[in-house]
Amino acid sequence: VDFQKIIAVATKRGIFQPAFDAYGGLAGFLDYGPVGVRMRRRILEVWRKHYVINAGCLELDGALIGPEALFQASGHLGEFDDALVDCNECGKQFRADHLVENGEDMSRTDLAKAITNVVCPNCSSTLSEMSAFNLMFSTSVGAGKGTLGYLRPETAQSIFLAFPWLLRQNRGKLPFAGAQIGRSFRNEISPRQGPLRMREFTQMEVEHFFLPTNEPALSSELKNTKINLLPANGKERQITIGEAFDS
Ligand SMILES: [Zn+2]
């Protein structure tokens, strides 16, 4: 796919454009134009009607900035990171899992071993040792030195955090589902052009809560419904929802 063409058409038709173009641009951020806003809103409305309203979910709109202690407790500060290598000659930076075959499926230890056999794709020089880069945007909350905070990297966490509150809203009864549509932020090392792998993006998410002893059963109609899944290896496969639950 030629993304330059897609971006040119999207810009011309008022769908979206790369943000901050007048100041040299900032990769991973988009502005939605008059047509794009309507398209986006329509998609969100259809999704919300089907998955939130008709399904009777409890809806949440969580805060976008969270305190450091939260992300320490959830493990985002220790684990929500990408493995990076630098070129010792030209200084370019790469995601290690992009330079190794099947790198995205490897453990960090295996990846660190495999990357020692790889040279810089740009200038063929040697690469640095692998280091970790956290994907969360940090910010300072309040005046002076302030308190360290982070922009949320996902919407799921707000729903989990609000679980006791939502449970009370549901009169203490399980099962129920919490839903949220909202923005999330990830400081991606290599954002793609156009609306793929953005640094600021919208997520639509539902989390179901039920007792393990009272697991909701799938109807036979749902069980036998065929869906196409696209696993991380990029090879699309068709399976039934029942098979997906069992695998
Ligand atoms: Zn290089």
Boltz pocket constraint, residues with backbone or C-beta under 6 A from the ligand:
constraints:
  - pocket:
      binder: B
      contacts: [[A, 87], [A, 88], [A, 89], [A, 90], [A, 91], [A, 92], [A, 120], [A, 121], [A, 122], [A, 123], [A, 124], [A, 125]]
      max_distance: 6.0
